[in-house]
Amino acid sequence: MGREHAAPGPKGPGAGTESEDAGASPRTPDVHADAGLPPIPSPTFADTSHAAGALGTGLEVLFTTSERALQWAWRVLQLARGVVDAGPRGDAFIRESRACVVDFLDHIPPHVRRGVEEVLVFCNLWQAVGARLRRRGSFAAGDDHAWRQLSEDVELLQRAAQARLGTAAALEQGLLKDLGRLRALALSSGATANEVTVGMEVFTRCIAELMAVASAVRRAWEAAAGELAESAAWLRAGDPAFSEWLAEHLVDSEPAWERTQKIARWLRDVGAFAGQP
């Protein structure tokens, strides 16, 4: 794959269905009975003054956490295959473990990458609105055209944020389903302790962390969509002073969205470098 990245991002095999000759990830973690996870950044974001800050930080943590889960997914597949090769048998736990991991590989990493791309597109849209407002300048009293344009821009941003909220909620629900399945599988293993059960335990903790971060990202989109919906409602009231204030607020928010745009672009590029589709 070339050189190693110190930065977060996919560095293992691409997400997809399992194949019989699938090798281990280039970086496969060792499995021990006391296997633990190093801490990841808290989803309590540093910049909570604006949704852009929460989304930028949350997106980076989401990507980093999904990369960790991806490494353990490939490690579990390697371990499960080793057990089967050592003594082929119809082990229900091994079969279900492999099925859980393959389901994760098929759905979650692509969904995270889609989330990165959607944040990038939304940031581009916000910047386009800001550029139009800067060109227009101040809102003169009685300028109905300027008011209509601002209303259309805010409603466009609100619809875009609402659509992305739906995507984030779908990711959260998918992870919740995976987590329930993994916890049920853990109960079925009983007192068995081997490399596969330990690997699945760590993989389950990865999914729990990933779901917590996905929930935080969903809340950030919820906040953005709610703020824009409230602004659209005030604009419909036709208050010229509010229109002027909102136009300035949207322009002032541009730097925050620009920072988030840079994070999203960087994460996308890291994924592309690692050969992720």
C-alpha positions as a printed NumPy array, in Angstrom:
array([[  0.   ,   0.   ,   0.   ],
       [  3.015,   2.225,   0.104],
       [  3.975,   4.191,   3.148],
       [  2.155,   4.352,   6.474],
       [ -0.015,   7.262,   7.502],
       [  0.19 ,   8.692,  10.975],
       [ -3.144,  10.351,  10.327],
       [ -6.488,   8.656,  10.865],
       [ -8.047,   6.989,   7.872],
       [ -8.518,   3.54 ,   6.375],
       [ -5.219,   1.734,   6.106],
       [ -6.503,  -1.853,   6.044],
       [ -8.199,  -3.669,   3.187],
       [-11.163,  -2.022,   1.542],
       [-14.575,  -2.693,   2.943],
       [-16.463,  -5.325,   1.033],
       [-17.573,  -8.924,   1.138],
       [-15.246, -11.57 ,   2.511],
       [-13.399, -13.76 ,   0.035],
       [-11.787, -17.092,   0.74 ],
       [ -8.313, -15.784,  -0.026],
       [ -8.731, -12.549,   1.918],
       [ -5.547, -11.831,   3.82 ],
       [ -5.18 ,  -9.99 ,   7.07 ],
       [ -5.034,  -6.245,   7.241],
       [ -1.502,  -4.872,   6.713],
       [ -1.756,  -3.734,  10.319],
       [ -3.473,  -6.428,  12.372],
       [ -3.676,  -5.939,  16.142],
       [ -2.562,  -8.685,  18.459],
       [ -5.332, -10.393,  20.401],
       [ -4.827, -10.992,  24.106],
       [ -7.194, -12.039,  26.872],
       [ -6.901,  -8.546,  28.34 ],
       [ -7.127,  -6.803,  24.976],
       [ -8.209,  -3.214,  25.415],
       [ -8.641,  -0.145,  23.267],
       [ -6.543,   2.986,  23.555],
       [ -8.682,   6.048,  24.194],
       [-10.148,   7.981,  21.285],
       [-11.042,  11.671,  21.341],
       [-14.27 ,  12.317,  23.194],
       [-17.33 ,  13.092,  21.072],
       [-17.86 ,  16.08 ,  23.364],
       [-16.637,  18.587,  20.845],
       [-14.368,  21.534,  21.608],
       [-16.312,  23.997,  19.457],
       [-19.967,  23.758,  20.423],
       [-20.727,  27.357,  19.464],
       [-21.657,  26.332,  15.956],
       [-22.786,  23.114,  14.289],
       [-19.822,  23.322,  11.909],
       [-17.37 ,  22.826,  14.772],
       [-19.282,  19.846,  16.132],
       [-19.544,  18.272,  12.693],
       [-15.879,  18.808,  11.853],
       [-14.611,  17.25 ,  15.074],
       [-17.265,  14.54 ,  15.074],
       [-16.522,  13.561,  11.498],
       [-12.828,  13.125,  12.242],
       [-13.521,  10.979,  15.316],
       [-16.121,   8.974,  13.376],
       [-13.601,   8.234,  10.649],
       [-10.856,   7.305,  13.143],
       [-13.164,   5.022,  15.115],
       [-14.454,   3.303,  11.991],
       [-10.85 ,   2.657,  10.948],
       [-10.194,   0.923,  14.266],
       [-13.314,  -1.224,  13.864],
       [-12.22 ,  -2.039,  10.315],
       [ -8.852,  -3.343,  11.542],
       [-10.502,  -5.596,  14.101],
       [-13.06 ,  -6.829,  11.565],
       [-10.292,  -8.111,   9.306],
       [ -8.429,  -9.53 ,  12.292],
       [-11.48 , -11.533,  13.391],
       [-11.893, -12.939,   9.869],
       [ -8.258, -14.025,   9.913],
       [ -8.618, -15.668,  13.328],
       [-11.872, -17.413,  12.392],
       [-10.323, -18.81 ,   9.245],
       [ -7.337, -20.046,  11.252],
       [ -9.621, -21.929,  13.634],
       [-11.552, -23.525,  10.769],
       [ -8.361, -24.481,   8.918],
       [ -6.941, -26.054,  12.09 ],
       [ -9.971, -28.262,  12.569],
       [-12.894, -27.834,  10.162],
       [-16.188, -28.16 ,  11.968],
       [-19.643, -26.685,  11.995],
       [-19.019, -24.159,  14.768],
       [-22.12 , -21.942,  14.987],
       [-20.215, -19.203,  16.867],
       [-17.536, -19.019,  14.154],
       [-20.133, -18.894,  11.396],
       [-22.128, -16.159,  13.1  ],
       [-18.981, -14.179,  13.933],
       [-17.935, -14.208,  10.297],
       [-21.448, -13.208,   9.219],
       [-21.487, -10.25 ,  11.644],
       [-18.101,  -9.014,  10.458],
       [-18.928,  -9.368,   6.763],
       [-22.191,  -7.485,   7.305],
       [-20.206,  -4.677,   8.968],
       [-17.68 ,  -4.566,   6.105],
       [-20.446,  -4.438,   3.521],
       [-22.4  ,  -1.563,   5.061],
       [-20.675,   0.564,   7.701],
       [-17.354,   1.749,   6.178],
       [-19.06 ,   2.771,   2.898],
       [-21.707,   4.637,   4.919],
       [-19.02 ,   6.501,   6.883],
       [-17.279,   7.51 ,   3.646],
       [-20.615,   8.697,   2.296],
       [-21.002,  10.824,   5.437],
       [-17.616,  12.435,   4.786],
       [-18.621,  13.281,   1.224],
       [-21.987,  14.689,   2.335],
       [-20.328,  17.025,   4.854],
       [-17.976,  18.234,   2.133],
       [-20.85 ,  18.954,  -0.256],
       [-22.799,  20.789,   2.45 ],
       [-19.779,  22.966,   3.28 ],
       [-19.431,  23.85 ,  -0.396],
       [-23.1  ,  24.839,  -0.46 ],
       [-22.714,  27.038,   2.628],
       [-19.723,  28.801,   1.083],
       [-21.671,  29.438,  -2.122],
       [-24.444,  31.073,  -0.099],
       [-21.896,  33.171,   1.79 ],
       [-20.214,  34.312,  -1.436],
       [-23.58 ,  35.407,  -2.861],
       [-24.397,  37.354,   0.298],
       [-21.022,  39.108,   0.283],
       [-21.535,  40.196,  -3.313],
       [-24.948,  41.586,  -2.527],
       [-23.867,  43.655,   0.47 ],
       [-26.389,  45.245,   2.836],
       [-30.128,  44.572,   2.785],
       [-31.922,  47.796,   1.974],
       [-35.379,  48.309,   3.461],
       [-38.077,  47.146,   1.07 ],
       [-35.668,  45.065,  -1.051],
       [-38.033,  42.167,  -1.667],
       [-35.722,  40.481,  -4.147],
       [-32.891,  40.3  ,  -1.585],
       [-35.286,  38.955,   1.055],
       [-36.616,  36.26 ,  -1.311],
       [-33.095,  35.226,  -2.288],
       [-32.045,  34.95 ,   1.35 ],
       [-35.168,  32.927,   2.165],
       [-34.448,  30.543,  -0.716],
       [-30.823,  30.135,   0.378],
       [-31.752,  29.364,   3.978],
       [-34.425,  26.881,   2.925],
       [-31.936,  25.225,   0.571],
       [-29.427,  24.845,   3.407],
       [-32.145,  23.578,   5.729],
       [-33.297,  20.891,   3.271],
       [-29.692,  19.822,   2.702],
       [-29.022,  19.558,   6.443],
       [-32.265,  17.624,   6.952],
       [-31.3  ,  15.137,   4.239],
       [-27.912,  14.583,   5.863],
       [-29.576,  14.164,   9.226],
       [-31.439,  11.248,   7.679],
       [-28.176,   9.688,   6.501],
       [-26.58 ,  10.112,   9.939],
       [-29.622,   8.603,  11.656],
       [-29.505,   5.6  ,   9.294],
       [-25.853,   4.995,  10.2  ],
       [-26.684,   5.192,  13.902],
       [-29.565,   2.733,  13.519],
       [-27.419,   0.33 ,  11.491],
       [-24.762,   0.326,  14.208],
       [-27.404,  -0.178,  16.899],
       [-28.624,  -3.259,  15.052],
       [-25.049,  -4.558,  14.685],
       [-24.358,  -3.965,  18.365],
       [-27.462,  -5.882,  19.437],
       [-26.485,  -8.802,  17.227],
       [-22.906,  -8.812,  18.558],
       [-24.015,  -8.722,  22.188],
       [-26.411, -11.61 ,  21.604],
       [-23.576, -13.538,  19.973],
       [-21.32 , -12.873,  22.976],
       [-23.933, -14.373,  25.29 ],
       [-24.164, -17.466,  23.091],
       [-20.432, -18.146,  23.382],
       [-20.807, -19.005,  27.075],
       [-17.53 , -19.433,  28.953],
       [-15.531, -20.204,  25.809],
       [-12.322, -18.19 ,  25.669],
       [-10.127, -18.318,  22.583],
       [ -8.654, -15.839,  20.141],
       [-11.881, -15.563,  18.15 ],
       [-14.084, -14.841,  21.178],
       [-11.573, -12.302,  22.502],
       [-11.311, -10.681,  19.063],
       [-15.101, -10.477,  18.841],
       [-15.234,  -8.895,  22.297],
       [-12.848,  -6.139,  21.223],
       [-14.669,  -5.726,  17.891],
       [-17.943,  -5.308,  19.821],
       [-16.397,  -2.55 ,  21.932],
       [-15.228,  -0.858,  18.719],
       [-18.797,  -0.91 ,  17.388],
       [-20.114,   0.518,  20.684],
       [-17.637,   3.416,  20.457],
       [-18.471,   3.947,  16.801],
       [-22.189,   4.108,  17.579],
       [-21.592,   6.706,  20.323],
       [-19.687,   8.918,  17.896],
       [-22.289,   8.394,  15.156],
       [-24.953,   9.525,  17.642],
       [-22.972,  12.711,  18.33 ],
       [-22.657,  13.429,  14.604],
       [-26.392,  12.864,  14.175],
       [-27.072,  15.354,  16.99 ],
       [-24.793,  17.899,  15.285],
       [-26.772,  17.592,  12.046],
       [-29.973,  17.84 ,  14.086],
       [-28.734,  21.112,  15.608],
       [-27.788,  22.515,  12.191],
       [-31.134,  21.571,  10.642],
       [-33.045,  22.963,  13.647],
       [-31.208,  26.285,  13.58 ],
       [-31.82 ,  26.707,   9.858],
       [-35.504,  25.769,  10.206],
       [-35.921,  28.387,  12.921],
       [-34.204,  30.994,  10.765],
       [-36.451,  30.14 ,   7.818],
       [-39.521,  30.606,  10.026],
       [-38.332,  34.037,  11.193],
       [-37.619,  35.055,   7.61 ],
       [-41.164,  34.186,   6.629],
       [-42.311,  36.742,   9.207],
       [-40.729,  39.41 ,   6.987],
       [-38.71 ,  41.3  ,   9.619],
       [-36.086,  43.415,   7.751],
       [-33.869,  43.705,  10.841],
       [-33.755,  39.917,  11.229],
       [-32.968,  39.464,   7.536],
       [-30.016,  41.827,   7.882],
       [-28.783,  40.037,  11.003],
       [-29.161,  36.578,   9.47 ],
       [-27.247,  37.544,   6.34 ],
       [-24.369,  38.743,   8.511],
       [-24.549,  35.603,  10.652],
       [-24.325,  33.321,   7.609],
       [-21.29 ,  35.194,   6.322],
       [-19.645,  35.188,   9.768],
       [-20.147,  31.409,   9.969],
       [-18.197,  30.793,   6.775],
       [-14.77 ,  30.324,   8.451],
       [-16.178,  27.568,  10.69 ],
       [-17.648,  25.744,   7.69 ],
       [-14.416,  26.266,   5.775],
       [-12.481,  24.509,   8.57 ],
       [-14.952,  21.636,   8.486],
       [-14.649,  21.517,   4.699],
       [-10.868,  21.114,   5.036],
       [-11.305,  18.258,   7.509],
       [-13.779,  16.485,   5.215],
       [-11.537,  16.941,   2.183],
       [ -8.541,  15.624,   4.114],
       [-10.446,  12.559,   5.329],
       [-11.648,  11.867,   1.809],
       [ -8.098,  12.12 ,   0.478],
       [ -6.74 ,   9.847,   3.23 ],
       [ -9.314,   7.232,   2.269],
       [ -8.451,   7.562,  -1.414],
       [ -4.73 ,   7.21 ,  -0.637],
       [ -5.41 ,   3.989,   1.259],
       [ -7.216,   2.571,  -1.754],
       [-10.731,   2.89 ,  -0.363],
       [-13.442,   3.168,  -3.032]])
